């Protein structure tokens, strides 16, 4: 009975060790493959050079002295809004457009949409 138990333990130990070796080898080959097959070309690598950390202090000072503009979100009420509304005078001045405007008038016929 002890012989079978020892054989099972040795088999399990062999499977565990061989699985560990295969997994480590798999990871190592995967890392090597990624290192060898880089998708970044040399031209792009040159463009990816880090920027220098030197900034023009005069430009930064000018940006700090700029005037802050606060937007106004309130609508103006009163006569100024009524002056903005356009009047429909195009059809009255041009008779050719006035005759075509009857085609643009809304009708009371129902609108049929696809799927209804």
N, C-alpha and C positions, 0 to 999 in steps of 0.2 A: 504494500500500500504506500509506503514511504517512497518507493522507487517511482511510482506514477506521479506522485505529488512533486517530486524533485524534477522530473522530466517536464511537467507542465510549467513549473517555475522557470526552468532553463529556456523553454520555448518562448514563453512570454517575455523574458529578458532579452532574448535574441531579437524578437520582433520589435521591441521598444528601442533597442540600440540601433538596429538597422533603419527603423523609421526616423529616428533622430538624425542619423547620418544623411539620409536621403533629403530630409527637410532642410538641413543646413546647406547641403550641396545645391539644392534647388534655389534657395535664397541667394547664395553666392553667385551662381550663374545668372540669375535674374539681375542682380546688381551690376555684374560685369556687362551684360547685354545692354542695359540702360546706359552705362558709361560709354560704351563703344558707339552705339547708334544714337547720337545726339541729333535732335531735330532743328537745332539752331545753327544756321550757316555762319561762316566767318564774317560775312558782310554785316549781318545783324548783330553779331557779337561786338563788332567795332562800334556800331551805333548804340549799343547798350552800355557804353562807358558811363560811369557815374559823373554827376555834375559836380562842379567845384562849389565849395561852401563860401565863396566870396560874393558879397552883395554890395551894390553901390549905395553907400549911406546917404548920398544926396538925393537919390531917387526915393528912397524909403522916407526921408524927411519930407519930401514934396507930397508923397501919398498921405502922410499923417496930417499935413496942413490943408488938405482938400476940404471943401465945404460939404457938410453932410446935408443931403436933400431928403426931407421927410415927405413921403407921398400923402396926398389928401384923399381920403376915401369917402368923404361926404359929398352927396349930390347937391348941386346948387338948385335952389327952388326959386320960382318967380317967373318974371317975363323973359329971362334969358333962355329958358328952356323952350318956351313956345315959339321963339324966333328961329329955333333950329329945325323945327318940323317942316319938311318940304311940302309944297303944294303941287297937285297933279295938273300942271298946265301944258304938258306936252301934247296930249290928244287934242286940246282945243286950238292950239296954234298950227297943227299939221293935219289937214283933212284926210290924208292917206292913212295916217295912224288911227284916226278916229273911226274910220270905217272898219278897221281890223280889230278894234277894241271890243266890238260886240261878240267876237268869237272867244274872247277871254273872260267873258262874264260867267259867274258861277251858275250852275244849273241845279235843279232839284232831283236829278236822276241819281239813283243809288250807284255807289262805286262797288264793283265786284273785284274782290281780291282773290288771288290764287289760294285755294284751300278752303274757301267758304262755300 
